[in-house]
Amino acid sequence: MQTATKKIESSSDHVFIGRQPIFDKTLNVCAYELLFRTSEANFANIACPTTATAQLIQNALLEVGLDDLVGSVPAYINFNQDFLTGDLMQLLPKERVVLEILEDVKVDKDVVSAVSELKDLGYTIALDDFVYDPSWEPLIPLAKIIKLDLMATPVDELSRYVEMLRPHGVELLAEKVETQEEFLALKELGFDYFQGYFFCKPAVISRPRLPETHIGTLQLLSDLQNPAVAFDEIESLLSRDVSLSYKLLRYINSAHFALPRKITSIQEAATYLGLDALRTWASLLIMAGASDKPAELILAGLTRAKICELLAEKSGNSDPAAYFIVGLFSILEALLDHPMQEVLQQLPLSEEISAALIDREGEMGEALSCSLAFEAGSISAITFADLPPEIIHRLCLEALIWSSQVIESVE
C-alpha cells in the first residue's frame, strides 16, 4: 500500500508567514496578526527576536506584500526593545500596521520617548499580553489597544482589568479565546476584539522567494525610477556597474543614434539623451541582462513601450515617457517569473502606472491594452481614445520597426 507524502517546501526558496485573524464583536475579521515562521510547520522557531521581526517585516512587505496578506485591514506585528528604540520603525506604513509592544520590553525613558514619537506620527500602538505593573503606566495613555491573554490572566481578574483600563479610552482585545462560553463572557465584559483557536488557528502563508539576481535587478530599476534620485546619483549608480556602463555607451554610439562624435562617459550620455531617456534606456539594458528569457520578450516590451508612447503623443498627452515605461515594464512579470503586483511593490512607480500595469486602468492602461491587442492580432481591439483605426495601425507598425532596430543595436 502506498502512502501519499506532502512535499515540505524549503525555507531557502520559499518565505513563510503565520497569519491569525482578529475578530470584532460581530465576528467580522478586522485585522490579522502576522507571526514569524520558518517552514510550513505552524510554530515559531525563534533564536533571536530582533532577527525574527526583521525577517517577518521583509517577508510581509517585500516578498509577499501586505495587500495579499491582509487585504484592506491592519496587520499586527510584534516589536521588541531593539526595534522600538531603533531607526527602522518609521519605515513601516502607519496606515497598514499596528505596532504590538511585547510584554518583555523594559519600559524606560527611551522606550516611552520612542513610543510617544511613533504615536505622534500616527502609528497605532498596542500592548501585547498585558499584565499590570507600575512601570507600564507611561505607555497605557499612548496605547489604542491593550491585549489580555486568557491563559495568563485568571477569569476573575478580567473584570478588574476592564474597570482599570476603560477610563484610559483604550480598546480591549482578548487573545487565546478557546470556547464559545469564553467569547460570550468576554463580550459581556466589554471586550472589543477577539483572537484565538475558538475562531481560527494561525495559517501559514507560503510564497516562492524572489531570486537574489532578480532582487538586484529590481533594486537597480527602483533606484533608476525613483524621481527623488539626483543626476549625480544616477551617474554614480550606472558607473559602478561596468557591464551596464559598457552596454549603455555601446548602444548610444550605435548606428541607431548616428551621432557626429563618440560618447565616452555616462555624463556625456545623460547630457545628450536627457535624464529621463537615460533612465529608460538603462532600465531596458538592465532588464535585457537580467534573465535567460528569449530576446523576443524584450522585443515585445520595447514594441509595447513605443506603441504606448506614440499613442500618447498622437492624442496630445503631456507625459509620453510614462506611457513608454508602462509598455516596457509590462514584461516584468514574465521576465522575473513573479506576479506583477509583487514586483511593483518594490518599485517607486506612480499609482497611475501601477494601476495600468496591474488592472489596465486609465489612459495608460488603455494604451497598453491596445499594444497587447496588436501583439495578439486582435484587430477589433486595437483602439485608443478617438484616434482613427488607420492611424493606430500605422503607429503600431512604426513601433514594431523601431523596436527591431533598437534590438539590433543593443545586441
Secondary structure, DSSP 8 states (H G I E B T S, - for coil): ----------TTTEEEEEEEEEE-TTS-EEEEEEEE-SSSSSS---S-HHHHHHHHHHIIIIII-HHHHHTTS-EEEEE-HHHHTSSSGGGS-TTTEEEEE-TT----HHHHHHHHHHHHTT-EEEESS----GGGTTTGGG-SEEEEETTTS-HHHHHHHHHHHGGGT-EEEEES--SHHHHHHHHHHT--EEESTTT---EEEEEE---HHHHHHHHHHHHHH-TT--HHHHHHHHHH-HHHHHHHHHHHTSTTT--SS---SHHHHHHHH-HHHHHHHHHHHHHHTS--S-HHHHHHHHHHHHHHHHHHHHTT-S-HHHHHHHHHHTTHHHHHTS-HHHHHTTS---HHHHHHHHH--HHHHHHHHHHHHHHHT-GGG---TT--HHHHHHHHHHHHHHHHHHHHHH-
